[in-house]
Amino acid sequence: MAERTRIIEGNWNCTSCDTRNILARHRSCPNCNNPREETGQESEFDFGEVDDATGKSLREGVTDEKALSAAHAGADWFCDYCSASNRGDSPICRHCRAERSSTSRALSEEHEEPIEAPRARRPPPVAPPAARGSRRKWLYVGLGLLTVIGSCMIWGSRTHGVTGQVTTTEWTRTVHRETFQRVSREGWRSDLSSRASRMPVNGSGEVAGVENIRSCFPRQRGTRQVADGTERVCTTKTRREQCGTTEKCTRQKMGNGYMKETCRDEPKYCSKSYQDCDMRTRYRSEPVFDVSCTYDTYVWQPVDKKVESDRDCAPRWPTLAQGALDRLRREEKYAVRIGYEDGDSKEHVHEPKSEAEFLTWKKGQSVPLEVSNFGSANILAGDAVR
């Protein structure tokens, strides 16, 4: 695309009389005739604000031939004798008439105002020193907290040995009595198959059976999806399309108080919504019917239970009478309480998995323990009692 160029003229400030915003074309102060020098920030130019969106300077470009000639004369140089600034194409100092030598310094970009500053309606991107110091402070605080937490975890995982003593052994045993009872149930006729029941012998060998199927009637069992023609289905989607152009500008300092601005039109893209449509099969829901029936079967029903518990003795089962159609279901739970001293009196509860393991523990028995600094304890013994 076609490029458009402009020359932007900068301003400088006199450090002798404090005159401000002197155009770059003046190499001496119009007020006190002080020549612009390399030192004292007199060769740092302000090119004004730029538009955030396009990067285009908000200043008017220069058009007069004298200013354009100065802009294209090359980087300024500074006299070795009087330090005055001179046009890049001038071989003699305009102030003291000394010839330009190989040691004469040219104006570099380091002596000019940074090209990005200041911008209109945009706060400085660099945080002030106080803010940077605050963020650094919180970073150190966070690192300190992580260090403390890590140290605590390492300290808490360390263990030491203590000797405990069994203070008591406890057990609880429960016997549940269930009976094989005849009940009525409902089911789908297509899933039912008549089968004779069989009563249990000594609480096992039973067959529930399916008997006396009756009271059958049609009922909706569910639904199914049936094709019912086609329909046009549309979904809203978005895509990026070019929607015109936007101006983008770049700037280059010329080393003499002028800046060359190059602008071009670049494609601009926008998100546009559109409908994506296709034909799809349409479905409708239809009820599905089946025949529901009542039937008789047998199930185990809980009718009674008996609980017995004790401590510091051998476990025993509670007695519960069992009928011909009954079965007994047993549950057992064991606990060994171990007291120990670790700064103060504490207790560790061990739960044996079987009667045989439980019977290995006796009241008053010494038990080696491994205790962490966080207070958790483990038994240091054979695998059977860990």
C-alpha positions, 0 to 999 in steps of 0.5 A: 500500500502507498506510504505517506511521509512527514517531517516532524520538528522537535523542540528544545529548552535553553539552559542559559535563560530557561527559554522553553519549546524552541524549534529545532531549526534554531541552533541558538536561543532566540532570547539570549543567543546561547548556542545549542550544545550537547550538554545540559539536555539542550539536544534532547528534543520533545516531539510531542504526543502521538495518537495511541491507536495509529502511532501518528504524531499530533503535530503538524508536519513541516512544509517550508523548504528551509526546515526540510533542507535542515532535516535532510542535512544529516545528523548534527555535529558539535564543534570541538572548540566551542561545543556549538551544534551545526548542520550535518552538511556544514564543514565549518562551525557556524559559531566560531568558524572552526573546521569540522574535524574527525573527532567532532561528535555527531548527535546520536539518538541517545541525546534525543527525547525517547520516541515513545514519550510522551503519548496522549491519554496513556499513563507511563508503562513503567511503575514508579520506584515506590510501586516497584519496591512494594512489589519486590517487598511482597515477593520477598514476603511470599518467598519467606512464607514458602520457606517457613512452610517448607521448613515446618513440613520437614520438621513435622515429618521427622519421627522419634521413638517412644514406648507405650503401654496397652491400657485396654482392649475392647471388642464389640460383636453383633449377630443379625437374624434374617428370615426368608419371607414371601413377598409380592413384587412387580415386574415386566412380563417380558422379564419374568419366567416362572420358577419354583421357590426353594427354602433354605437349609441351615441358612443357605441353598435357597432359591427366591423363585417367581410364582403366582404371576397375576394382575397383568395390565399394559403400562408405559415402560419408557419412550423411544425416538422415531424419525419424523422428517427433516428440519433446517437447523442453524447455528450462529458462528463468527468469522474475521473479515476485512472491514476497511483499513486503519492507518499505522505510523512509524517514526524515525529520528534523524539526529538533528531535531527532526523526525521522519514519520511514515504512515501506511494503510493496513487492513482492518479485521472485524468479527462478523456473525453468520448463520451456518445451516444444514438439513437434519433428521427430526425426531419425535418421542413415542411411548413404549408400552409393556405388560406389568405383572404382580408376582410372588417371590422370597427375600431375606428380611432382617427381623432381629439383632443382638449386640454384646461388647466387653473389654480386657477379655476374650471376645464371645458371640451373643446367642440368638435363636435361629428358626428353620427359615432363618440365617445369622449374619455376624459383625465384629469390631476390635480396638486396642488402646495404647497410652504413651507420654510425649510431652503430655499423655496421649493415646493411639488406637489400633484396630485389629482386623481379626480375632486372632490378631486381637488375642495377641494384645494384652493389657499392660503390654509394652508397645514400641511406637514411632511418633512424628513431630506433628503427633501421628503415631505408628506401631513399631512391631511385626506386620501383623500389628502395624 
